[in-house]
Amino acid sequence: MAKEYRFGQPEICERLEMSVSLHTLDRAFDRILRVLDMLKSRMALRAESVQAKSASIEAIRAAVNLELREAFGESDLKDFDEFSRNVKQMENQLIAECMDEAYTRNVTEADA
C-alpha cells in the first residue's frame, strides 16, 4: 500500500508510525469496551449481548498482542509500552483541559 503524503506533513520513521498505529488500535479497543458497558448500563443492550461482544473484542486484542510479542520481541514491546503510557497521559491531560474549558464556558454562560 502506497503511503499518502500531505503537504507540510513531516516524515516520521517507520517504527514511530507503527507505534502510533498500535497505540491507536489499543485505545480503540478500550473505547469500544467502555461504550458497550455504557450501553449496557443504560439498558440499550442486553447484558448477555455485551458480554459476548466484549469477550470477542478481548480475544481479538489478545491475538494482536500475541502477534506483537512474536514480531517485536520483549525490548521493543517495553519501548512501545512506555510510548503508549506517555501518549495516554497526554490524551488524559488534553481531555481534562478541554473539559475544564467547557465547564468554565458553561458556568459563565449560565451566570450571564
N, C-alpha and C positions, 0 to 999 in steps of 0.2 A: 504494500500500500504506500502510495506516494505521500510525502509529508506536505501538509498545507503550510504555506508561508504567508504571513500577513505583514504588510509594510510596517516597519517600525518595531516589529517583534524581535527581541533579542534571541539569538541562538542559545539553546540550553543543551547541556550534554545529555547523552542517551540515558545514563544512569539516573540523573535527576528527573528526566522526563518519565522514566519507569517508576521512580519513587512517587512522583506526584500522581501518576495514574493509579498505582496500587493503593495509595492513601485515599484517593477519591473513591475507589471501589469499596474499600473497607468502611468509609464513612457512609456510603450509600446503603450498605447492609445495615449499619446502625440505625439510620433514619427510617428505613423501611420497617424494621422491627419495632421502633418506637411508635410509628404511625399505626401499625397493626394493633399494638397494645392500647393506643388511644381509641381506636375504633371499637375495640372490644369493650373498653370501659364505658363507652357511650352507647353500648349495645347496638351499634350499627352492624357489627359482625358477630356471629356466634363464637363462643369461646373455643369450641372444638375446631372450627374452621381456622381460627387464628393460631391455635396450637399446631395444626398440621402445616399451615403456611410457614410459620416461624421455624418449625423443625426442618422444612425443606431448605429454607434460606440458610440456616445454620449448617446444614450438610454441605451446601454449595460453598459456603465460606470456609469450612474445614478442608474441603477438597482443594480449594485455591491455595490456602495456607500450606498444605502439604506439598503441592507443586512448587510453591515459592521456596520452601526449605530445601527441596531437592535441587532446584535450579540455582539458587543464590549461595547456599552454604550458610553456616552459622554466623560468620563475621559480617557478611553483607546484610543479613537479617537484623543484626544488632544495630547497624547503621540505619537501616530502614526504620526500625522501632523508635530510635532516637529522633529521626527526622519527623516521623508521624506524630510523636508526642509533642514536638515543638510546634508543628502546624496546628494540632488540636488546641494547644494553649493560645496560639494567635487567633484561631477561629473563635474560641470562647471569649477572649478579650474583646474582639471586634463585635461579637453579638451583644455582650454586656454593654459596651459603649453605645451601640445603636439602640438598645432597649432603654438605657438611661436617657438618651436624647429624645426618644419617642415619648417616654414617660414625662419628661420635663415639658415637652411641647404640649402634651395633653393637659397637664396641670395648668400651664399658662393659659391655654385656650379656655379651660373651664373657669378660671378666675376672671377672664375678660367679660 
